[in-house]
Each structure stands twice: as C-alpha cells, then as structure tokens.
Amino acid sequence: MVDLGNINLNRLTTFVAVVEAGSLTAAADRLGLAKSMVSKHMQLLEQEIGVGLLQRSTRKLNLTEAGREFYEACRQLLQSAEQAIEQARTGRHSPRGTLRVASPIDYGVIVVAPLLSVLRARYPALKVDLVCADHRIDLIAEGIDVAVRLGKLGDSGHVATRVGKLVRWLVASPDFIARHGMPAAPQDLPTLPLVSLSVLPQPNVFTLENAAGEVHEVRMLNTVFTTNTAYACHAAALAGDGMMRATTFSVQPDVAAGRLVRLLPDWSLPESDIHAIYPATSHLPQKVRVFIDALKVAAG
C-alpha cells in the first residue's frame, strides 16, 4: 500500500490545473503561482509517485498514458473532497455555489425555472445555471449537476431518481371543435387534422385505454402541422390548426381557462415517468439534493 505521508497531496491540485489549463503558464495564472513554482511542483510530484506524468516539448505539453489515468483519478478525488467539505460546511438546508441544471425546453420554462427561482429566494448563497434543450445533454462533458428527463430513460450510467409522473392529454381548441365536431370515441379520431411533434418515436400513432381496460390503437391519417418543438405544437393547437397530444403541465392552464378542451376524457394515454439524473457520486451535493426534493413536490 502507498504511504500517503510521503506524498504532498497539494500537488494533485496543481497537476489537475496544469492538465485542464493546457500549459504550465496558464495553470500558474489560474493558481496565482509563479510558473517556476508550478514546474517544480510537477517535478516533485513525479518523483514522489515514481511515474512520469507529463511529456514536455518546446511547443506543447502532453500527458503520458500513466498521466491520463492519474489525472482522472485526481479529478475524482478532488471532486469528492470538495463535495465532502461542502456537506460538512453547509448542512442539508444551506446549499451554496452554482447549480447547473439541464431540462427539456418546455418543462424547463414552465416548471424548472420557477422552481429554481423559489430555491434561490430560499437559499441566497445558491446560484443557478439552467440549460434548456430538447436534445440529450452529456452531463459530464458540459458540467451539469443534474438533468431532468421526461419519458423513457436511456442507458447512461448515471443515477436516476423518479420525481413524478408524466401525463398527456388529447386537446384541441374550441374553434377546432366547432369546425370538426367533438369526437365521441377513439374511432372518430383518425381523420381529424393533427398537430404532430416530430421528435416522438411514433408521432402519428398512440394508444388509448379506458377505465374498463379496453385498449384502442389510433393511427392518425391527416397530419396538417409537424414541428420539432412542443411550444410550436402548443401554439398551432391554440390557433385551431389541429388536435394534439400534450403534457398536462403545459396545457392544464389553457384547459382551465377554456382556451383548449380535453378530448375523450374517459380515455387515457399511457403514462410515463419524470426523472432527475446525476453523475454517480458518493457524496450528493446539497444543492442537488434540495433541487430534487423540491422537484418531487412540484412534479408530484
């Protein structure tokens, strides 16, 4: 077993800074040290562990194979130390620092952004960076603390926590219903004009089930408006272009106000889950924990 007493662990921070900054000079600027001091730290670190970590040339600095592996281990070690210190300092109810959250656009705007503002008011030391996008974001590459995912999860290797249920309704505007009539059964749907979200696996096919357990597959035959964003679908449905499948969080206010009407309320679309996912870690940061707890309340 390695005797850590013979190794200056402060040099690990310098090594990680050198790798991430890309040069001794840039690392020195980041750390507020002289370049000669950073170079000395690297030489001593290599002597202490008995392995070459850096390949130096006049033009650039490269990692050895051992250096690449050592960097990943050091980065994780320093991250764990930082999280442990944060937990010790702040306690469960005092998150601080910047919380980076990723979310689908519509859910991010309608649910996550207001929720984060409430958390900011509750925890003044907390800062927020919200990234809204409908494509899958690489949490590690983009430095995301926690992401909200709607529907089926892919195999990402991250930790997933279910925070709520994703429910969808069939809706249309009152003007649309006045022109096309109110459908009375699933069989009345296929020929109606449809506003379609193209990013769904089957934009024009869905299944309905009633309380008696009857299941009906609907294949829509008259798509009049196709788009890749839920917001554009919403706008087209409000304008009366067609009926659409919509998440309840996005259309409940419109249904309550009469701007949209729920179609076939006795029939339900399949439900799915809302998850918060985050990189596996032995110490979940308090800022992530309080966000997930609050999201469970908002999504539940």
JORAVEN-V205240 format. One record per residue. N is the residue number from 0. SS is DSSP state (H for helix, E for strand, L for the rest). OMEGA is omega in whole degrees, 0 to 359 (* if undefined). D_CENTER is the distance of its C-alpha to the mean C-alpha in whole Angstrom. Layout:
n=[N:N]
ss=[SS:SS]
omega=[OMEGA:OMEGA]
d_center=[D_CENTER:D_CENTER]
//
This chain:
n=[0:1:2:3:4:5:6:7:8:9:10:11:12:13:14:15:16:17:18:19:20:21:22:23:24:25:26:27:28:29:30:31:32:33:34:35:36:37:38:39:40:41:42:43:44:45:46:47:48:49:50:51:52:53:54:55:56:57:58:59:60:61:62:63:64:65:66:67:68:69:70:71:72:73:74:75:76:77:78:79:80:81:82:83:84:85:86:87:88:89:90:91:92:93:94:95:96:97:98:99:100:101:102:103:104:105:106:107:108:109:110:111:112:113:114:115:116:117:118:119:120:121:122:123:124:125:126:127:128:129:130:131:132:133:134:135:136:137:138:139:140:141:142:143:144:145:146:147:148:149:150:151:152:153:154:155:156:157:158:159:160:161:162:163:164:165:166:167:168:169:170:171:172:173:174:175:176:177:178:179:180:181:182:183:184:185:186:187:188:189:190:191:192:193:194:195:196:197:198:199:200:201:202:203:204:205:206:207:208:209:210:211:212:213:214:215:216:217:218:219:220:221:222:223:224:225:226:227:228:229:230:231:232:233:234:235:236:237:238:239:240:241:242:243:244:245:246:247:248:249:250:251:252:253:254:255:256:257:258:259:260:261:262:263:264:265:266:267:268:269:270:271:272:273:274:275:276:277:278:279:280:281:282:283:284:285:286:287:288:289:290:291:292:293:294:295:296:297:298:299]
ss=[L:L:L:H:H:H:L:L:L:H:H:H:H:H:H:H:H:H:H:H:H:L:L:H:H:H:H:H:H:H:H:L:L:L:H:H:H:H:H:H:H:H:H:H:H:H:H:H:H:L:L:L:L:E:E:E:L:L:L:L:E:E:E:L:H:H:H:H:H:H:H:H:H:H:H:H:H:H:H:H:H:H:H:H:H:H:H:H:H:H:L:L:L:L:L:L:E:E:E:E:E:E:E:L:H:H:H:H:H:H:H:H:H:H:H:H:H:H:H:H:H:H:L:L:L:E:E:E:E:E:E:E:L:L:L:L:L:L:L:L:L:L:L:L:L:E:E:E:E:E:L:L:L:L:L:L:L:L:E:E:E:E:E:E:E:E:L:E:E:E:E:E:L:H:H:H:H:H:H:H:L:L:L:L:L:H:H:H:L:L:L:L:L:E:E:E:E:L:L:L:L:L:L:L:E:E:E:E:E:E:L:L:L:L:E:E:E:E:E:L:L:L:E:E:E:E:E:L:L:H:H:H:H:H:H:H:H:H:L:L:L:L:E:E:E:E:E:H:H:H:H:H:H:H:H:H:H:L:L:L:E:E:L:L:L:L:E:E:E:L:L:E:E:E:E:E:E:E:L:L:L:L:L:L:L:H:H:H:H:H:H:H:H:H:H:H:H:H:H:L]
omega=[181:176:182:179:180:182:177:185:177:181:177:177:179:180:179:178:179:181:184:178:176:179:177:182:180:178:178:178:181:184:183:180:173:180:180:179:178:179:179:178:181:178:181:179:179:177:184:182:176:182:174:183:186:172:186:172:182:185:183:182:180:176:169:177:177:179:178:179:181:179:181:180:180:180:179:179:181:178:178:179:180:180:179:179:179:179:181:184:194:186:187:189:181:179:179:183:181:177:178:185:173:182:168:189:185:180:179:181:188:187:190:182:176:179:179:177:176:178:178:179:181:183:185:180:182:173:187:171:184:178:180:180:181:173:180:182:177:186:183:184:184:174:181:178:183:179:176:179:179:177:186:180:171:179:186:185:179:175:181:176:178:182:180:184:178:183:179:176:166:183:174:180:176:179:177:181:179:181:187:180:179:179:181:183:179:181:181:189:194:184:180:175:184:167:192:175:191:183:177:180:177:187:187:181:177:182:176:178:178:185:179:179:177:181:180:175:182:175:182:187:188:178:183:184:179:180:182:179:178:179:179:174:181:181:181:179:178:180:177:181:182:172:178:167:184:174:182:182:183:186:181:178:179:177:180:182:179:179:174:180:177:179:178:183:178:179:185:170:179:177:174:187:171:181:164:179:181:181:179:181:179:180:178:181:181:180:177:182:183:177:180:179:180:180:177:179:183:184:184:*]
d_center=[40:39:40:38:40:42:38:37:33:33:33:30:28:31:30:26:27:29:27:24:27:29:32:34:35:31:31:34:33:29:31:34:36:39:38:41:40:37:39:41:38:37:40:41:37:38:42:40:38:41:38:38:34:35:37:39:40:41:39:35:34:33:32:34:32:33:31:28:28:29:26:23:25:26:22:21:24:23:20:21:24:22:20:23:25:22:23:26:27:24:24:22:23:22:19:19:18:15:12:9:6:3:4:7:10:13:11:9:13:15:13:10:13:16:14:14:17:19:17:18:22:22:21:23:22:18:17:13:12:9:8:8:9:10:10:8:7:9:7:11:13:11:11:7:8:5:2:4:6:10:13:14:12:13:14:12:14:11:12:11:12:13:13:15:16:16:19:20:24:26:27:30:32:35:37:35:37:40:40:39:40:38:37:39:37:35:38:38:34:35:37:35:33:29:26:24:20:21:17:18:20:23:23:27:27:26:28:29:31:33:34:37:35:36:33:33:31:31:32:31:34:34:31:31:28:25:22:19:17:17:18:21:22:22:25:27:27:28:31:32:31:31:29:25:23:20:18:20:17:18:22:23:25:26:28:29:31:32:30:29:31:29:31:33:31:33:31:27:25:23:20:17:14:11:9:7:7:8:11:14:16:20:19:16:16:17:15:12:14:15:12:12:15:15:12:15:18:16:15:18]
//
